[in-house]
Amino acid sequence: MDGVVAGKTQVKEQDERVLRPRPKTRVNAMKKHTYTYTPSCKALVVFSKPTVDLYQEPYLNEIEDLSIDNAAAFQVDLTKFPRVKRLTIATKEPYTLDDLAHLQQLEEINTNCSLPESVTELSQLKTIKLSDQALLHAPVTLKDAAVTSLSLYYAPEGELPIPMPDFVYQMTQLEELDLTLCNFSELSEEINRLTQLKVLKIRCSMTYLSDFPSLSGLLNLRHLEINGETVQGQLRPKFALFSKVLEQVCQLSELETLDISSWYPKNQKERIAFEGKKNSLPDIFDRFHKLKKLTIAWMKLDYLPPSIFQLHSLEELNIVANYLAEEELDHLQRQLPQLKIVGRGHNKSRF
């Protein structure tokens, strides 16, 4: 199933994949030809074109977690799995899923297959993870689905970047939007229509953007991640874009977690906050009175902005892979004794 996501890139930190990994085969798993059933977690993995006896198995009505590879190679009959809650299904060739209306227990679907319009008839469906052709050919009815969490992955080899598809901005019931390794050329200010968003994650998806939209309409946002390069070998976004990102971050004073890691200048001319040869961040953190977790890893920082020392609600600060001096971190710990500092052992001052 991992074949749908980029298989050759190495991630610095463990990121969620758009396609869920298969359930691990346990000791009590029953393997038969081209599929494996694990009774303890009611999970079935179909890893090749199944033999005809699959549909004769006595446990089909019990399956809650169904994973299917290469759906286009056979006509999978999903009506045989009425109690499925989590469906992971991939295709190597273009493939549209059949009517899903009978899967009334379905809570999550993770696919690069095109979805049918009947997806809106699934009242329990709250999470959709789409990649490649599924993203390009999303049904117009998707905006009417009960989905509150949407994850997108789009990095087809040899294809040009595209604007984020319009259907995303129409899903105004979304509470969580996750863009992971998306080759998008544009994010529209239409994103402010998603007024129910509580979580926005933009990871490894800034490479081809020339501008960054206003986020001023996302008043319910509490958790924000906007990373630069976090995949080794990925083309880094232009560092000039980071200033525009920070402008929008500053509009969101109700944030509780903020991750702006992996943005760093190529040279001294690109720096936006510095003292002599020392690099830092703009001193903007005094407006985040509710901030509990801040991640500023992999940013080549030589010192911290003073306002971080005043974040009395801060519970965790991730500083992995910077150049912060021990003396400054000791001072920070005295100033904020409740603070957990992650990554102290991965810092060494350059001066």
N, C-alpha and C positions, 0 to 999 in steps of 0.2 A: 504493500500500500504506500510505502514511502517513495515509490517511484514517481508519484505525482508531484512531490515537492522536489526542490533542487537537491540532487543527491551528491554533488561533487563539492559543495561548499562546506567549510568548517566553521561552526559558530563559536565565538569566543565564550559566550555564556549560554547556558541551556535555554533556548527559546521554544515556545509552543510551536508545533508544526500545524499547518492547516489541516493535514490529514492525520488523524489520531493513529498512534501505533496499534498494532494488533494486540489483543489480549494475550498475555503470556501463557504458554502452554504449561499446565501444572501436571503433577504426577498422575492425577486422576482423569486427565484428558483422554478422550477416545479419538484416535486418529484412524481415518478410513479413506484410503486412496487419495482423494484430492481435497479433503476437508477435515477439520479437527473440531470436535465438540468438547467443551469444558463444562461439565455439569455444575461445578461449585459456583461459577459465576454466570451460568446460563448463556455461554458465549459460543458462537459458531464462526469459524474462519474458513472461508472457501478460497483456496489459494491457486486454483487452476480450474479448468473446465470440469465441472463435477460429473461424476458418473450418475446414471439414472436412479440409482438406489438412494441418492440424497433425499428425494422427496418421499421416500418410504420410511425414513427414520421416525421413530415414535416420539422424539423429543421436540419436534418442530414447533409445537404450540407453546413450548416453555421458553424459547429463545428470546432473550432481551437485548443481547449485544450481537449484532450481525456484521461481519466484515467480508467483503467480496472483492477480489482482484479481477481485473480485466473483464468487466461486465459485458463488453461488446463481443466477446468470444462466444457467448451463449445467451439465450433468452432466459434470464433469471425470473422465476415466478415468485414475486414478493408476496402474493396472496397466501403462500404457505407459511408465512411467519407473522401471524396476526398480533403477537404480543411484543414485537420488537420495539425497544425504547431508543436504542442508539444504532444508527445505520451508517456504516462507512463503506462506500462503494466507489470503485475507480474504474476507469476505462483507458485503454491504449488507443482506441479508435473512436471517432465521434459516436456518441450514444445518448439517447434520450430515455430517461426512466419512464416506465409505464405509470399508469394511474396509481397514485399513492393513497387515495381516499380511504382505503380499507385499513391503513396503518394508524388507527386512531389512538394507539398508545405511544406513537413516535414522539420523542422529546428532542432528539438531536439527529441531524443528518450532516454528513461530511463527505463531499463528493466533487469530482471534476466532470461528472455526467450532467447533461442538461436536465433541469427540473421540469416536470409537467405543471400545468396550471393548477392542478388539483392540490398542490402543496398548500394552498390557502384554506383547504377544508380540514386541516389537521390542527385541532384546537389545542393539543398538548405540545405542539412543536414550538420550542422556545429558542433553540440554538441552530444556526445554519453556518456551515463552513464551506465556502465555495472557492474553487481554483480553476484557472484557465477557461475551457469552453463553458463550464457552468456559470462562470462570471460573465462571459461575453453574451450568453444566450439566456439570461435570467428571464422568466416569464413576467409580463407586465403586471400580473396579479400579485406578485410577491409583496408589493406594498400593502396589501390587505391581509397578510398573514399575521399570526399572533406572535411572531418572532421578536425577541427582545435582545438577542445577542447575535451579531454577524461578524464572521471572520473571513477575510479575503486574502488570497495568495495569487499573484499573477507575475510570472517571470518565464514565459515561454521562450525557448531558445530560438534566436534568429528573428524574433518579432519586435517591431518598434513599440516604444512606450505609448500608452493610451491615456486619455483623461479618465479619472475614476468614473465608472458608469453612473448614469443619471438615476437608476433605480435605487441606489443607496440613499440619495437625498430624499427620496419619497417614503422611506421606511421610518416615519416619524415616531413610531413607538419604540425604537431602539433605545436600549439603556447601555449597551456596550458595543463598540465598534473597534475591531482589531485589523489593522493592515500590516501584514508581515511579508516582507520581501515582495512588494508590489511595484512593478515598473510602471508607475503612473506619471504622466507628464503634467497633470494639473489636478489640484484639489480646489473645487469651487467654493465660494462663500455661501453656496447653498447648504453647506454643512451646518449652518446656523439654524436650519429648519429642524434639526435633530435635537429639539429642546429638552428631551427626556434623557439625553446621554449622561451617564454617571462615570463611564470609563471610556477613554479614548487612547488607543495604542497605535502609534505610527512607528514601526520598527523596520529598519533596512528598506525604507520606501521613499526616501527623499532624494535619491540620486538624480532623477531626471526632472525635478521641479525647479522652475526658475523663479517662482514666487510662492508665498505662503499665505493662506487666506486668514481673514479675521475669524476669531473664535468667540467674539463678544456675546453671541447669542446663546452660548452653552452655559447657562447660569447654574445648571444642576451638576456640572462636571466636578467630580471629586478626585479622580485618579487620571493622571495624564503621563503618557510616555511619548517622547519625540526624540528618538535616537538618530544619530548620524550613522556612521559605518559600524556595524557589529558583526558582519560576516566577512571573514578573511577573503580577500580577492575581489570584493565588491567595489565598484567604482564609487568613490566617496562623493557625497554632495558638496557643492561649493560652500565654503565656510561663510561667505557673505550672506547666505540664507539664514544662518544661525541668528543674526541680529533681528531678522524679521520674525523668527520663531519666538525669540525672547519678548518682543513687543506684544505678541498675542498671549504669551504665558502670563504676562503682567496684568492682563485683563481679568484673570481668573483667581481672585483673592480667596476663594473658598476651597481651594485645593487642599487635599489631605495627603496625597502622595504625588511626587513629581520626579520624573526620570528624564534628564536631558543629557545623558551620557554619550560618549563617543563623538563629540564635536571638538575639534582642535585645529588651530591654525597651522598651515604648512610652513610659514615663516614669520619673522617678526613683523613684517608689514601688515599681515592679516590680523594681528591681535586686536581685540576690542577693549580689553582692560589689562593694564600692565603697569609695573613700576620698574623702570630701567629695563633689564633683560628678563624680568620675572613676569610670567603670564598668569592671568587670573580671569574671573568672571565679573561682569558688571554687578554693582552692589544693589541688587533689586529685591532681596529676600525679606526686607522688612514688611512687605505688604502681605505676606503669607502667614497670618497669625494662627491658622489651624493646621499648618503643615506638620505631619507626623513622620513622614519618610521622604528623604531626599537622596537621589542617586546622581552623583556627578563623577562617575568612573570614566577612565580612559579619556581624560581631557587635557593632559599635560599641564596641570595646574601647579604653580609654584607656591601660591598662598591662597587663602580663603578670603572671600569678601567679608568685611566686618559685620554685615547684617546677619550672617549665619550664626554668629555668636549670640544673637538676641532671639533666636527661635526657641522659646521656652517650651513649646508644645512638641518639639522635634524629639522623636524616639529613636530613629535610626538614620545614620548618614553613611552612605556607601561611597568610599573614596578610592576604590581599587585602581591601580595603575596611574597614579599621579606622582608629583615630585614634592609633596608636602613635608615640611620639616617636623621632626618629632616634638620639638619645643612648642610649635604652634598647636599641634594636636593635643599635647598635654594641657596647654592653656584652654583649649576648647573643652576638654573633658572636665576641667575645674569649673568652667563657666556653666556648663550644662551637665551636671553629674548624672542625670538620668539617661543620657544619650549613649546608644550603642554605636560605636564607630566600626564599620566593616571595612577591612582592607588596610589597616595600619601597617601590616607586615609587607604590603605590596607598594610601599612608597619610600622614596629615597631622594632627599634634596639634591638638586644639581649645583647648589651654591654653598 
